[in-house]
């Protein structure tokens, strides 16, 4: 029997990782309108816009931290999270470094999808650094990055939509364990059934998120989250991101063949953040039920059974009786 040598093993790992990365890149490109939305004669104005935002970044980052701390300070106490785990200076430096890379790519007309691929390892490292000690810390980090992007967009009176795509790439990689999914995919052979399952779901994840969120909005037309009504543009963007986030965590479960990332990271983050953002658990449960229906439509029987193993565990974790004794934090209206 032929045993693969080191070069052959490395070749197999590389093929799996490349196939997964390529599938992700194709999915990302589908979200970006083609041809490129950037005017070819906008080089100078892009430089001016980026220079202005770079000068404002320190003040914007401080404002974002104030917002994040206001929202999450009470959660630190409720969840007994040691305050010394949250280092605002280290987070501020990471924010500056990442957004500076976004400005450089924007000025250089590097496409948002290429920027997403280029920045993925660095954001994966940042994510791993903060989740290593306590996964809940990533809630502070991702929120700090998110509000920094929102406040920068408010200052960018020109070319907002172009910049939004770069900032979305940052948001996605911090809220979603994408680099961990890449790393898990690299451990599979190209022919792996689990890898093929995820590669089948991946190109459809955005469309699934849109269909799921549309149905959730239709089912809860009167519901208001912290930032507004479910059908408001800002809340819908966040809802779509969360629907894709749950799918990404599911991919990691399938590729790692265990549910530890949900138990250690996703569930504690949701318990810490969702009540404060006035995201009711019945919305989460309905979203998971809709995802179940979506996966049943696009997977064969064997694939759906494997997927359902982890999706059913998610449903159990977010079941109504789990939160029966929960005290809902006070909600002060729309931000």
C-alpha positions, 0 to 999 in steps of 0.5 A: 500500500502506498503511503503519501509522502510529506509533499503529497500530504501538503499538496492535498492540504493546499488543494482543500484550502485553495478550493475552499478559498476559491469558493468563498471568493466566488461567493464574495464576488457575487455580492459586489455589483459588476462592473466595478462601481468605482469611476476610473477617474476618481483616483485623486478624490479617493486619495482626498477622501481616504486622507480625510478619514485617516485624519479623523480615525483617532477621534472616530475610534474614541467615539466608537469605544465610548458607544461600545462601552456604553452598550456593554459595560453592564454586560461585563458585570452580568456575565462576570467578564474580568475587565482586565481582559478588555484592553482598549489601547490594544483594540484601538491599535488593531482598529487603526491598522486594519482601517489603514489597510482598507484606506490603502486598498481603496486609494489603490483601487484594489477591489473589495473582494481582493481586499477581503482575501488579502486582509483575511489572515490578519483579521483571523489572527486578531480574532484568534488573539482575542478569543484565545483567553475568553471568546466573549471578548470578540464581542467588544472587538467586533462592535468597536470595529463595526461602530468605527466603520459606521461613524467613518461612513457618516463622515464620507459624504462622497463615495459612501457605497464604495467604502461600505464594501471595504468596511463590510469585509472587515465586519464579516471577518470579525463577526464570522470565524472565516479564518477558522473555517479556512483552517478547518477546510485545510485539514480535509482532502479535496474529496472529503464529503464534509468539505463538499457539503460546505462548498455546496452551501457556501455559494448559496449562503447570501441568498439563504440569508436574504430569504431567511431575513425577509421571512423573519421581517414578515413574521415580526413586522412590529418588532424594534431592535436597539437600532430600529425596526427590523425592516430599517436599512441598518438593522436589515444589514445587521440581520443579514450579517447575523444570518450568514454568521450562524451559517459560518459557525455551522460550517466550522462545526461540520468541518471540525466535526464538533460543536465546540465553537458554538458552545464556547463562542457563538452561544455565549456571545449571543447571550451577552449581546442579543438581549442588550440589542433587543433581539428576542430569542423567538427571532433566533429560533425562527431563523434556525427553523427557516435555515433548516428548510433552506438546507433541506432544499439544497442538500442531498439526504446524507448531507442534510442529515450531517448538517442537521446534527449541528443545526438541531443542537443549535435549536436545543441550545436556543430553545425557549425553556433555556431562557425561561428564567432570564431577566431581560435587560432594560431597553431604552428605545431606539438608538 
